[in-house]
Amino acid sequence: MSRIVIEGAHVATLDPARREFTGHVVAEGNRLVAAGPGPAPAYDDARVVDGRGCLVTPGFVNTHQHLYQWVTRGLAADATLFEWLTTLYPVWARITPETVYVAARAALAQLALTGCTTVADHHYVFPGGDLLAAEIQAASEIGLRFHPARGSMDRGQKDGGLPPDSVVEDRDTILTATEDAIDRWHDPSSDAMLQIVVAPCSPFSVSGELMRESAELARRRGVRLHTHLAETTDETSWCRETYGCTPLEYADQLGWTGPDVWFAHGIHFDDAEIKHLGGTGTGVAHCPSSNARLGAGIARTADLRAAGSPVGLGVDGAASNESGSLVEELRHALLFARARGGPQALTVRDTLEMATLDGARILGRSDDIGSLEPGKLADLALWDLTGLPHAGIPDPVVALTLSTPPPLALLLTNGRPVVEHAVLQTADPAALATDVARTQAGLLL
């Protein structure tokens, strides 16, 4: 069994006591076995990593992504959400398994290089081919823990929805394919690298029947539920005109609240809705960069967390957040919350919790990931703070969250080195870039 010892680093454990210290972290195989101040116990066969000048955190959890969009970045750069979607849907209608594989490998590589060890991806465009298998293969090769959300759309333009009819499926096909994905891939074990999520796309692209039946399917099979909700004021207006209620009221009527549910974005909730989300333990994936890029607004993250709702971080689709960097979302989440609610609205350590503990809770993995504690999985990030951008900042967590994103000295997922000395170990980034450029050129012909 491989053993890795990190010595001399500042360790932010995120354990129940929120201990921080200068000391050590020890991983054996895919589990953590020690974390404490001072030197580690002596081992005869350990790989020892010098962590002086570095910060160790739990690996980050990305609670919302669209990996396939990596090959459609830079389009509709000045558009609103609905304008952006109507521009890009015809392009996405041409994706193939090869497209998704190339895009997912590149996007996952970028996530790994920015501290992410667990990824929830929402794939909802299925024009043909085994697209879910393509991204699952990509995640296995890059080496990240993966929660693919089998998305769906059954309300095309002919039924009053937004997406072209060519990218929607009928309800029976969707439900059968979703249950087949659970049968084929879902691993319920505590050290799972792959778990399936049930994820109809959004109220304006999915029928109420599909929303309700998807919730029933997920709960019958013991998996989690995810969808977009309350992202724009246009969505709220559309739901009021179509259903006579807000997006959250509509979702709640269909069984879409509870501790097994999380919504992407969740920007436009009122006080009563935030209280309801907190009381039911319903989660929110906060995507500050994408929300700003599309001008959608700023989620009330501090209010949601105070109400009891877990709020994780997400990079969202690479076509609405071209950097695809999870570590950048910490800084943006912090700054946007303070722009909305003042300097006390969110602390640097609150933001770190969102990237780790809250994300783990949203995915139902709190017992496995999200903190550095003996017995938990060996998913961690070692951030190098010795360079010019971070020199002289006395608090390492402040350096991580408020300064330039630091390079990774080491990223472990399931005890396996995925990044070392800021270099991806599981793929060649130059080759990934070449594949992306070729694939995008083909899509845009």
N, C-alpha and C positions, 0 to 999 in steps of 0.2 A: 504494500500500500504506500503510495507516494505521500510524503510529508513536506509541507512548506511552512517555514517559520519566518514571519516578518518581525524584525527587531528595531526598536528605537524610534518608532513612528508615533505621531499623535493619533490616538485611536478614538473615534466617535462611535461608540457602540450602538447607540439608539436602543439600548436595553431598557427594561422598565424603570430603572433608576436614572437613565440617561447619563451613564458614566462616561467620562472622557479622561484620558490619561496618556502619558508618554510611556509606551510599553510595547507589548508583543501581541501577535495574533498567530495561532497555529491551526493549520488545516491538515487533516489526515484523510486521504481519499477525497470523498465529496462532502465531508462534514467538518465543521469547526470543533476543535477539542479544547482550546484554551484562548482566553483573551484577558490580559491583565497588565497592571503596571510593572515596570522594571523588566529585567531580562526573562526570556522564556526558559523553561526547563531544558536541560541538556539532552540532546538527541544524537545518536550515533549516525543516523542515516538521513538527516534532514537537509533539504535545500534551504539555506539561510539567505534572506533578502534584507539588505540594509535599507531600513526605512527612515533613517535620519533625514529631517527636513521634509518629510512627507506626511500626508494625512490619509488614514485608512477610514473608509466609510463602507457601509453595506453597498452592494451593487444596486444601481438604480433600477426602478421598475417603470417601464413605459406603458401607461394604461390606455393609450389610444394612438393608432398609427394606421396608415394605408400604404403598405410597402410598395404595391404595384405602381404608385404614382411617382416613384423616383425617376422613371424614364419619361415623365411629362412635366418636369419642372420648368419654371420660367415662363409659362403661358398665362394669358389673361392676368397680367401682372397688376393691373389697376382696376380690377373688377370687384363688384359685390359678390356675395356667396352665390346667389342665384344666377348672375351673369357668368360667373366662373364655372359653375356646374354646366350650364347650357353650352358653353364653349368647349368644355373638356369631355363631356359624355360621348360625343361622336368619335373622339380619339380613343377613349377607353373601350368603346365598342369593338375595337380592332385588336385588343390584347389577346395573347395566346399563352399557353403554358411556358414557352420559352421567354416571352416578354416578362412574365411574372417572376420567373426564376432569376433572370438577369437583374431586374429591378430590386427584388427582395435581397439578393446577395449584397448589392451595393448599399441599400438602405440599412441593412443589418450591420454591415461593416462600419458604417458611420456611427450607428448607435453604440457599438462596442467601443469604438475609439473615444466616445464621450461618456463612458462610465456605466452604460446600460448592460445589465445581465439578464433581465427578463422583459419580454416584449409581448404585449397584447396587440394583435393586428386585426383590423376590421376589414375583411374583404367581401364586397357586396356586388361586384360586377362580374357576371358569369356568361360571357358571350359564347363560350364553348371550350371544351377540353378540361382536364383535371387541374384546375388552377390552384386549388387548395393543396394538392400534393406537391405542386411546384414550389410553393413558398415554404412548405414544411421541409422539403429537401434542402432548400437554401438555409433555413435556420439550423438544421442539423450540421451542415457543412461549416457555417460560421461559428457555431458553438454556443448559441444563446438559448436560454430557457424560453419556451415559446407557448403562447396561448392564442392560437388562431381562432378568430371569431367568424364562424360561417355566416356571412351576411346574406341578404336577399332583398330583392325588389319585385313586387308583383303588381305595382300600379304604374303603368307607363303613360305616355302622353294621351293615348286614346281613351284612358280611364280618368283623365284629369290630373295625372301625376306629372312630375318634372322629367324623369329619364326617358330616353327614346325607347320605343317598344322593343327594339332589337336587343336590349340588355336586361329585360325583365324576364322572369320565369313564372310559371303558374304555381299556385299554392301547393298542390300535391307534389309537384317536382321538388319544390323547395324543402318541404317537410321531410320527404323521403331522403333527399341528399343530406340534409342536416343530421338526421338520425344515423344514416350510413357513416357520416364522418365521425360521430361519437363512437359507433361500433368499431370503426377501423383504427382510430388514433387515440382516443381519450385514455389517459393514464391517471387513475385516481390516487396513485400511491403518493406518499409524502415526499419522495425525491423525484417526482415526475419532471421530465424535461418537456413534456407535451400534453397540454390539456385543451379541449375544445370548448368554445363558447357559442351560444346561440344568439344571433345578432341581426334581426331585420334592420334595414338601413335607417329609416326615418319616417315620421308620420306622413310626409308628403310624397313618399315613394312606396309605401307599404299599406295594404288594406288592414282594416281593423280585425278582420277574421284571421289574417296571418299573424298579427301581433298577439292576439289572444291564444291561438293554437301554438305559437312558438313558445310562449310562457309555459303553457301546459306541458309541452314536450320537454323543455329544459328541467322543469321541476320533477317530472316523472323520471328523468335520467340523472338527476343530481348534478347538473352543470349550471354555469352562470349565464346571466342575460345582459346584453349590451345593445344600446342603440344611440343615435344622435338625438338630442332634445334641447329645445330652448336656445338654439344657437343665434337666431336673429329675430328682430322685431317683425320681419316679413313672415317668418314661420308662425309667430304668435297671431298675427292678423289672419293668416291662411287658416289656422286651426279654429279661430273664432268664427270665421265665415263658413267653414266647412262643417264643423262639429258643434259650434256654439259653446266652446270652452277653450281654456288655455292648453298648450301642449302637455303640461304636467297633469292637468285634470283628465285629459284624454288618455294619457298613458296609465294613470291610476285606475281608471275605469276598466282597463284591459288587463289588469293584474301586474302592471309593470312598476311596482315599487316594492322595496324590501331589501334585506341585507345581501341578497344574491343578485341584485340589479345595480348597474352603474350606467350613467348617461355621459356621453361625450359633450363637452362644452358647458351646458347648464348656465348660460349667461343671464337669461331673462326670467328669473324667478322672483316673485314678490316675497314679502316677509312671511306670509302665511305658508307659502309653498316651501320656503327654506325650513321653516319649523317642521313641516310635514316630512320633508326629506330626512331631516335629522332624526325625527322620532321613529321613522321606519328603517333607519340605517342605510338608506339608499345612497350610493356613491356617485361622485362626479369626477370625470377626467378633465382636468383643466389644461387647456392648450393655449397659453398666452400668446405665443408668437404667431400662430395661425389666426387666432382671433383678431390680432392687431393687423395682420397682413390683409385680411378681408374686411376690416373695419366693422367687425361684428359687435364689439363691446368688450367689457372687462367683467369677468365673473366675480361674484361676491364671495371669494374664497374664505375670507376671515369669518364672515357671517355663517357660511355653510359649515365650517369646522366647529365654530362655537355652538351651533345647533346640534352637532353630533354626526354630521355627514362626513364620511371619509372622502377627502379630496386628494386624488393622485395627480401626477403630471403626465402629459402626453405631448409628443411633437406634432401629432396629426399627420395628414398626408404631405408627402414631400412636394406636391404641387401647390400647397398653400403654406409651406414652411421649408423653403429650399435648402436650408442648412441641415435639417434633420438631426440636430445636436441636442441630446437630452440635457446635458449639463447647462446649456444656455437657458433652458426652460426654468431652472432654479432662479437665475438672476431676473429673468423677465417676470416670473410669477411674483417675486419679491417686490420689484420696482412698481409693477402695475397695481398690486394691492395697496402699496403706499401712496401711489398717485391718486387712488380712489379714496382711501381711508386714513391717510396720515402715516407718520413714521412708526407708530405702534401697531398698525393694522396686522403686520406679519413680521416675525423675527427671522433672522437667518437660520435659526435652528428649526423653526416651524417649516420653513421651505425644505430643509433637508428631510424632515419627517414626511412631507408630502411625497418626495421622490423615493422614499424607501418604505417606511412603515405603512403609510396610508395606501400606497400602491399595492403592497402585499395584502392588506385587508380587503381591498376592492376585489382582488383576484382570488380571495379565499385561501391565501398562502401564508397567513400570519404565523403559523406554527413552523414554517419552513424557511422563510426568507424575510428580509426587511430590517434585521438587526444582527449585530455580531455577538452571538451567544453560543457557548458550547452546546452542541447537539443540533444546531441549525445548519443548513446547507452552506457550503463554502463558496458563496457568491459575494465577492468583495472588490473594491476599487482602491488602489494605492495611488494617490495623487501627488505628483512631484511639485512642491512649492518652493524649490530652491532657485528658480529663475528670476529674472528682472521683474516681471509683472507682479510677483508675490513677495519679493524680498522686503522685509521691514513691516509686514502686516503681522501683528503679534498673535492674532486669533486665527488658527488655520481654517475654521469653518467660515469666517468672514472672507478670508482669501479665496476660498472655493466659490462662495455664492455671490460676492460683490465685485471681484476682480475679473480679469480675463480668464476664460476657461483654461485650467492648467492641463499639462500633458499627463498621461497615465504612465506611471512606472510599472504597474502591473494590474491586470484585470483577470480575476478568476471567476469562472462560471462552473459550478459543480466540481470545484477543485482543479479545473483544467485552465492553464494559462491561455487566454484568448488574445490579450495584448501584453506586450513587454517592451519597456523603454519607448513607449508611444508608437510601436510598430505592431500592426495586426499580424498574428501568428497563423491564422487559419485560411488566409487567402491573400492574393497579391493585389493591392489597391490599384496599381497601374493597369493590370489586366481587367479589373472590374470597371475602371473608367472607360477603357476602350470598348468593352461590351456595351456599356450604357450608351455611349455616343452612337455606336452602330445601331442599337435597338431603337433609340429615339428617332434617328434619321429615317428608319424604316416606317415607324408609326406616323410620321408627319408628312410622308410622301403624298 
